[in-house]
Amino acid sequence: MTEAIGGYFELELRQGEHYHKDALRLNTARNCFEYILRARKYTKVYIPYYTCEVMLEPLNKCNVAYDFYHINEQLEPVEVFHLEPSEAFLYTNYYGLKQQCVAQLATQYGKQLIVDNAQAFFADPIQGIDTFYSVRKFFGVADGAYLYTDAHLDIELEQDQSYARMAHLLKRADIDAEAGYADFRKNDDALCGEPIKKMSRLTEKILCSIDYDKVHSIRRHNYQLFETKLGSSNKIHFILEEGSVPMIYPYWTNVCIRENLINKRIYTATYWQNVLNWTNVGDIENILTQMLIPLPININETEVDTIINSLSVC
């Protein structure tokens, strides 16, 4: 069908291109995972305790068995598994800061490694390793994901539509963050159980309008600002590798500061509440869920200073 011409004005979005030009464009990261499970016909996957519960959705839909594994304080697996031919090992590139670990695991597990780059949008995929990305973890979109795989699933995919899931983004732009939060949660819930679809045209247009070089620069710069100011009080440290672009600045202290930040209208996520039900008190994953504060870095320097000053009086 040809595009309509004229009538009324459309959104004025910059006409750029996708950052991940060679990837499959799907609707959600969990559905990228499902695509891999179905195409590879895996019967079992090892997954980290420290992950979002939505990662169980494709495993359950595909009737694939799974076992959890623990990580250490550097967010790396603490044991090595000997995989059967129909088994896979899923690893999360935590906060976009664990690319070296990804490379080591690729050497260890080869094509049976699945890389969850939902928190590592700018991380390069490794040739021959199934890798997926979630764009809404990094940008103001309602959905969307990229998948690198050489496995092919022979099904006809419907194209997703995103316009009805944009209320939280429009309210944030027009009113404030609090006004759109309920819609944000509603949108999250609406993605549960969605079949594998192609990325929506709206999400594609938004993604092709982003200045990725600017995003790359701002996130690295703000991460380093936080590290300079907060590094001495932070219990967790990562080397910011050349080319790595973090999703957040992970700040871990012995003091629970989340409520104090909320009172100052500084909002941070929790990764992930479900982990508290999966693990025991004292497990590193349990501690990280409660104590690690993911500070936003997709902000300006004034906002970075505001967060740092707020932390100094918590």
N, C-alpha and C positions, 0 to 999 in steps of 0.2 A: 504494500500500500504506500502511495506517495505521501510525503509530508504536506499538511495543510499550509497555505500561504495567506498571510494577512488576517484580518478580523479583529484581533486585539493583541496587545504586546505580550511577549513571553518574558520569563526571568532572564535578566541580563547576566549570564554566567560566562566567565572567561573560557574560551575554546582551546583547551590544552589537550593533553593525552593522559592515559592511564600510567601510573608509576610502574605497575606490574603488567607490562604490555603483553607478555607471552603466557600469562596465566589464564586458567578458566575463571570466568566471572560468575559466581554463584550468589545465593541470597544470604547465607549465614555460614559462620565458621563450623558450627556443629554439622551442617549439611555437607561441608567439604569433607569432614571426618567420615560421615556416612557414605559419601561417594567412594572414598578410599576403601572402606570396609566391604562394600558391595563389589567393587571392581576387583579387589585383591582376593576376595573370598576368605578373609581371615576367620579363624575359629576362636582365637583368644588374643587379647591385648593386655599388656602390662601398662598401667596408668599411674601417675603420681597421686598420692593422697592430697597433695597441695594443688588442687585444680577445682574449677567450677563444676557444680553438679550437673550442668547441662551437657557435659561431655559423656554422661551416662546415657543420655537420650538415644543417640545413634546406636550405641552398643546394645541397648535393650530392644530397639526397633529391629535390629538385624540379628537378634538372638546370638550375639557374640559374647563369649565368656570373658571375664576380666579379673585381674588380680591387681591390688594396689602395691606400690613400693614407696619407701621412704627416701627423703633427700636429707642432705646435711645443711649446715648453716651457710654454706656457699651455694645452696640451692642445686646441688648436684646429686645424682643417684648414689646411694651408699652400697649397692650390691650389683653384681653382674649376673645377667640371666642367660641361660643357654636356650635359645629359641628353637622350637620346632619349625619346620618349613611353613606351616599355616599360622604362625604366631607373629605378633608385632610388638614393638616397644614404642610407646608414645612419650615424648618429652616436650615440656613447655620451655620456651626461651623466655625465662622470667624477666619481666620489666624491660625486655629488649637488651639485656646486659649479659647474656650467656651464650654468645655465638661461638666462643672457643669450645665450650662444653658440647654444643651441637656438633661441631666439627669432629670432636673426639668420639662422640657416640656414633656418628656416621661411619667412622673407621671401624668401630666395634661391631655395629649391627648391620651395616650396609643397607640394602633396599628394604630391610624389615624395620627400619627406623621410620617413625612418623613424627614430623616436627610441627608442633603447635606454635606458630608465630603470631598468635592473636595479640600478644603484647610486644611484638617486634616487627612492626610494619616495614621498616626500612632494611631489615636483615635480608641479605641475599640468599636465595635458595641454593642448596648444594645439588649439583647435577645428579639426577637419578634418585633423589630422596624425596618422598612424598611430603609436601610442605603446604600449610595453609595459613591464611591471614584473615583477621577480622578488621574491617575498616572502621566500624563504629567505635572501636576501642581507641582510635586515634583522631577521628574527625567527626564533624557535625553532620552525620547522616543517620538514617533510621535503620539501616540494614546494609548488607553487602559483604562479600568475602572473595578472596582470591585463592586459587588452588593450583599448585604445580604438581603434576603427576604424569607419568607415561602410561598409566593404566586407563583404559577406556571403558566407560559404562554405556552400553548400547541402549539408551532410553531417550525419548523425546522430552526435552525439558520445557515447561511453561515459563514464560517470563514473569517475574514478580512485578508488583506495583506498590509504590511506596507512599503515594500522596496522602493516604489516610493515616499514616504513621508519623507525620511530621509535626504534630501539634506541639510537642515538647520543645522542638527547635524553634518554631515560630514564636511561641510564648516567651522563651528565653530572650529572643531578639527584641520582642515588642514590649515585654513587661519586665520580668526578671527570672532568675534561675528557680526560685521557689515556686513561682506560678506554674512552671512546666513540669515540676517533679512528678506529680501524680500521673501525668501523661507519659513521662519517661518510663515509669514503672509499668504502666499499661502496655506500652510498646514492647518492653522486654517480655512481658507475659504473652503477648500476641505472637511472638516468634516461636514459642514452644509448640512442637508438633507440626511445624510447617514442613511440607515436602521439599525435596531438592528442586530449586528453581534457578533460572538465570537471574543475574543481577538486574534490578529494575533500571529502566531508562533514566529515571530521575536521579537515582544514586550514581549512575555512570556519569551523568552530566555534572553533578556536583564534584565528583572525584576528579574529573578532567579539568575543573576550574581552579584547583588548588595549586598554590605556588610551593612545590615540594622542597625546593632549595631553601626557601625562607623558613619553612617548618623545621627542616633539618637543622639549620643554624640556630634558631631560637631554642629548640629543645636541648641541644648540646650545651649552649651557653648558660641556660638557666640551671641545668643539672650541675654544672661546674660552680655556679654561684652558690647553690645550696651546699655542695660539698665543701667549699671554702669556709662557709659560715657555720655549718652544722656538723661537719665531718668529725670533729673532736668529741662530740657527744653522741655520735651514731655508732651503734653496736654492729652494724653490717657495712661492709665496704666492697666496692667493685671497681675494677679498673675500667675506665671509659675508653674502650678500644677505638682505634681510628675507624671512622665510618659508622660506628654504632650510634643509634638514635634511641634513647630510652623513652619509655612511655611515661614514667613518673620518676621522682626521686624517692627511693625507699628509705624511710627514716624509722629506726628502731631504737627505742629507749625503754628504760624500766618504768617509766611514768606513763600512765594512760592519759593521753592529751586530746583524744578525739572530741570529747564533749566540749572542752574548752575552745577548740577551734570552731565547732558548730555554733557556739554562742557568739562567735565573732563573724559568722556567716562565711566561714571557710570550710568547704565541704570536701571530704575525702572518702574514697571507697573502702570497703572491707573485702580483702581477698582471703578466704571466701567463707561465709558463715557456715556452710555445710561441712567444712573441714572439722569444725568443733564436734560434730556428731560422728565423724569417721575416725577420729584419733583420740588418744588418751591425753590427759593432762600431763605435761612434761615433754610430750613429743614436740619436735621442732616445728612441725606444721601447725600444731595447736597454738604454740607460742607466737609464731609469726602472724597467724590470723588475728590474735588479740592485740598484739603489741606493735606490729609494723604499720606505720602510717604512710600511705602512698601520696606524697605531696605533688600537686599538679605542676607541670613545667611548660604547658602550652599557654603561658601567660606572659605579661610584660614585667620589666624589672621592678617597677613600682609595686606590683602585686607580689613579686618574690620577696621584696623588703617587708611588705605588710605581714606575710606569713612568718618570716624570720623574727620580726619584732613581736608577733603574737606568741610564738613559741618561747621567747625569752621571758615572758611574764606568766606562762602557764604554771 
